[in-house]
Amino acid sequence: MPARAFVQFGADSEMALGKGAPAAEVACPDSVLVEAAQLGNNDAFGALVDRYHRRIHGVVYRMCGATDAEDITQDIFLRVLQALRGFKFQGEASFRTWLYRIAVNACINELRRRKRRRDTDGPSLDEAIETPSGAFSRSIPDYSQMPDVEVERQELCAAVHAALRSLSPRHRIVLTLIDLQGMEYEEAAQVMGCPLGTLKSRVARARDAFAVAYRRYEQGTLQITQKSVAGVPQGNTER
């Protein structure tokens, strides 16, 4: 099975593949809500948060993990609110592209902050061990209390997530945007601030890296923790 299919495992099929939009989005486009929110309409901004919260949370979860995902997501929307008055629709640049760019930058800054903290304080006993081959767990998973079928499904979901988390942030974010969020290449290039050709090359390299990481799972060298299994999102997480 291609690497892209593995990355998409467990994702909401409609939103992950980018097919269709909720009826409310069609009836009330972003531009109307943004203009109202810029004039101080809190309900309009709340509608934008409701529309994009799960998508942005999905990006944060896959970039930064489950522990701080909700806090980081809330911080992203706070930044959006603070900067919203200066946002302008320009050509093909949409509110969604602008929002995702803020989210991606927030995730990258958070990963840099964590790296600086690790460099200063040393690794946490709960964190995975970083090696040239990727991240390895410090603990052994306990599946003993779960039915066999559910264990297998949860373990595979966790393996996909762990393989994704073992990639570099640059590769992780492009797979999240393209393969999990169903974003078009052109929009993803705008979010990442890079030429379209660069984005396509990065996606190809990221899929190759993911395939290598997943093979490590199949060979038993990519370890999955019970915490990783518990953190796998259930059902529709990126609507």
N, C-alpha and C positions, 0 to 999 in steps of 0.2 A: 504494500500500500504506500502511495507517495507520502512524503513528509508532511505536505500540506493537509492531507486527510487526517493524519495523526494529530496535528496541531488543532484541528477543528473539532476533535472528539469532545463531546460533552457540551459544546457551545450551542446556544439557541440557534436552530437552523434558519429561521427567517431573518433574524438580525445579523447573525454571523455571516451569512451569505449576501447580505445587503439587499434582499428582495422585499420590496414593499415597505410601507410606512404606516404607522398607526393612523386611523381616520382623523384623529384630532390634529395631527401634524399637517395633513392635507388641508383641513378646514381652516386652520389658523397657522399660517407659515411663521417661521422664525422671525422674519423681518417685522411682522406686525407686533409680535410679542416683545422684540428687542426695542422697537421704537416706544412702545408703551412703558417698558421698564426704564428706559432712559429718561422718561418724564416723571418717574417716581412711582409707577404703578407696581406695588409689591406683589399683587396677584399675578401679573404678567411675568415677573421674574420667577415667582414660584412655579409657574407653568413651565418655564424653561428648565428649571431644576428638575421638576418631575420628568420632563421629557428626556433629559440627558444623564440623570444621576446614575442609572445602572450601567450605561455605556462607559462613563468616565470611571466609575468604580471598578469596572472590569479591566480597564487599562491599568489603574493603580494597583489592583490586586495582582496582576501578572507581572508588573514591573517591580513592586515593592513588597509583595506578600500580604497575607491576610491580617496580620497583627495590627498594623496602623492604617489599613486601607480606608476605613471609614473616616478617620480623622483627617487623612490627607485629602480625601475627596471633598470633605466639608471645607477645608482650607482653600482648595482650588475654586470652589464656587464663591467663597468669600472674596478671593482675588478677582474673580470675574465681576462680581457686583461692584467692587471698588473701581475697576477699570472700564466699566460698561459705558459710561458717559462719553469716553473717548473713542469708542468703537464706531466705525463707519463701514457700510457695505460698499466695497470697491470692486467692480468687475465680478470675477468669479470667486473672490474671497467671501466666504460665507461665515455666519456666526459659528457654525459647527467647526469649521476649519480653525477659526480663531480660538475657540474653546479647547479643542484638542491640542493646539499648540501650547496653550497655558498648562494643560494637564501633563503633556510630555515633558515640558521644562521643569515642572514641579517634581515629577518623578525622578528626573535626572539629578536635580539638585538634592533630593532626598538621598539618593544612592551615594552621591558625593559626600554628603554630610555623614552618612553611616561609615563610609570608608575612612574619613578623617577621624571619626570617633574610634574606630578599630585601631587605626595607626597610633592613636594616643593612649587608649585604655587597654588595648589588647582585645582578643576575641572573647565573646560571651560563651559560656559553657553550653548555651542552648543553640548557638548558631552552628550552621554547617561549616565543615572544614573546607577552605578554598585551596584547590590544587591546580596545577597547570591543565589538568584534564577536566576540571569542573568542580562543583560543590558536592561534598559527601557528608552524609548525616553522621552525627555523633551518637545517635541512639538507634535502638532496634525496634521496628514497628511491632505492635501487638494487635493482631487481627482475631484473636481467639474468641471475642465476644460477638462476632459478626457472622451471619450466614455466609456460606461459601460463595454463592453467586454474587451477593452484595459485596463481599470482600474483593472478588475479582474485578468487578466494575469500578469500585472505589479506588482500588490499587492502580488500575489502568489510568483513571482520571488523574490521580496523584502523580503517576509516572510522566504523563504528558506535561503536567504543570512543572514538575521537578526538572524535566528536560529543558523546558522553556526557561526556567529560572537559572539553569546552568550556563545559558548563553550570555554573551556580552550584552549590556544594556542597549547598544545600537541594534543588534540583531533581534533582541527580545521585542523591542518596540515596533519594528517593522512587521514582524510576524503577528503581533497583537493587532495592529491597525489593518493589515491586509487580509490575513487568514482568519482571524477571530472576529474582527469588527466588520469585515466586508467592505472596507473603504476602497474606493477607486485609486489606482496608482497616482493619478494626477493630483487628487486631493491630499493623499498621503505625502506626496513630494512637497506640497505647500506646507503641510503641518511640520514636516521635518526640515523645511528650509533648504532643500537640495534639488539639483536638476532631476528631471524624470529618469534619465538614463542611469544616474547614480543610484536612485531609489530602486530601480529594477535590479541592478547588479547586487545591491545590498540584500534585497529579498532573496535572490537566488543563493547567495552565500549563507544567509540565515537559515534557509531551508536545508541546505547541505549540513550545516552545523547541527541543526535540530535532529536530522536523520542519524548523525553520528552519536549524539547524546541518547537518542532512543535505542540505538543498538546496544549501548552500554547497559540500558535497563534490561533488554532482552538477554544480555550475557550475565546479568546479575551484578554488575559493577556500579550501577546507579542506584543508590539506596534511597528508600522512601520511608519517612517517619510517620508515625500515627498522627502527629500534629499536621503533617502535610495532607493526609487523608481527610482529617477533620476540617481542613481549610478549603477543600475543594467545593466550589459553589454548586448548589443544587438547583436544578431546573433552569428557568430563564434568568440569567444574570446580566445580560447586556441589551436589554430592550431599550 
